[in-house]
Amino acid sequence: MQQAPPVERDDLFVAQANAFLDGIEGKPTPLCTFEEPCRASSSTKPRSVRRTPIFPSPSYDICAKELRLAMLGMIEGNGHPYSWSAIVNGYDPVEMAECPYPSIIAYMGRQPLESIGIPGARVTHIWTDDPADAPKVRRPA
């Protein structure tokens, strides 16, 4: 039996990002659609699998389950992982005070805390170019 090559830290994220880009360009992708997990959980019959992604409208309920999002990438001078994670999840102002981007602290602080967050969605995974940054991004959100 031939052994599979080792998976590097970024390989799965790169493959997922490339499949996403292929999908939005209308190319076939080996990843499942938003519908497939719902169909799979409701039926045990063999079925043909549609391999072109379906990008839902904002009203699409994605099987009435929480939409789990990943925040990918962070480069010098760009604090979007901090702000977008906080916008989606809500945030802890004490932890956000440690954010290295003062403008993010300022504009997030201008919004009523109870108005922050997107019901039905949650950032559950964070990947940063420097692995040491991911826990820092996670803490406030």
N, C-alpha and C positions, 0 to 999 in steps of 0.2 A: 504494500500500500504506500502510495506516495504521500509525503507529508506536505501540508499546505505551507506556503511561505509565511513568516511571522507578519503580523499586522502592526504597522507603525502607528504611533499616537494619532496622527491626523488622517489616516487612510479612510476610515469610515465617514468622517465628516466631509472629506473631499468628495467621496463617492456620492454621498447624499446631496451635497450642494450641486454637483454636476447633473444628477438625475433631476433635481428641481429645475435647473436651468433648461435642460432638455424638455421637460414637461411644459414649461411656459412658452417654449418655442414650438410646441405641438409635436415634438418628436416622441416616439415610444420610449417608455422608461420601465425598468424592471421592478421599480418600487410600486407598492400598492396605491390605490386611489384612496380618497377620503371615505368613500362608500364601502370599500372592501372589508375593513374590520367589522363593520356593522352587519354586512351580509354573512360573513363567516360565523359570527356569533349567533345568528338567528337560523342557520341552516347547516345541517351536516351532510347534505347531498353534494356530490361532486358537481362542480359548476365550471363554466368557462370564465376565465378571469379577464377582465378588460384592463389593459395596460396603459391606457392614456389617462393622465390625471384629470381629475375633476376639481376645479378651483371653485369653492362654494361662494355663494352670495353671503353678505353679512347675516341674512336671516336663516341660513342653513343651520340646522341644529346639530350636525355631526353626531347623530344617534343620541342626542341629548346628553352627551358626556362632556366633561371638561376638555377644552382645547388646550393641549399641552404644547408649548412653544420652546424653542431653543434659541438662545442668544449666541451667535457665532461671531468671533473675531473682535479684536480691539487693537487699535494702533495708537501710537504716540499722538497725543493732542486731540483724540476723539473719545469722548465719554459716553457715546450713545448706549453702550451696554448698561451703564448705570441708570441713565434716564429712562430708556425703554423698559427695562426690567421693573423699575419703580412705577412707571405709568401703567403697566399691565397688572402687576401684583399688588400695588400699594407699597408703602415703605415705612420704615422706622426712622423718624427724624433724627434721633440720637446717632444711629448708625450712619445715616446719610451725611451727617456733619463731618465724617471722615473721608468723604468722597474728594478725590484730588482735583475736581473741577468746580471751582467756586460758582460759576454761572449756573451749573445744574442745581446746586444747593439753593441758590437764589430763586430760580424760576419755579422749582418744585415747591419751595416754601411759600410762594405767592398763592398757591391753590389750596383750598380747604382740604385738609387731610382726608376727610370722609368722601370727597369727590374723586379721589385717585383710585384707580383699579378698573379692570374690565371684567365684569361678571361673566363667568363661563369660560374664562381663559386664564392661563397661568404659565409663566416662564418657569420651566422645571429643570432645564439644562443650560449650562453656561460653558462655552469654550472660548478661551482667549489665547492669543498668540504666545503670550508668556503665561505658563500654567500658574504662576504665583498670583496673577491678577484675578483669576476666577473667584477665589474665596472673598476677595475684597468687593467684587461686584455683587456677589450673592448676599452678603451681610445686610445691606439696607433693604433689599427687596425680599 
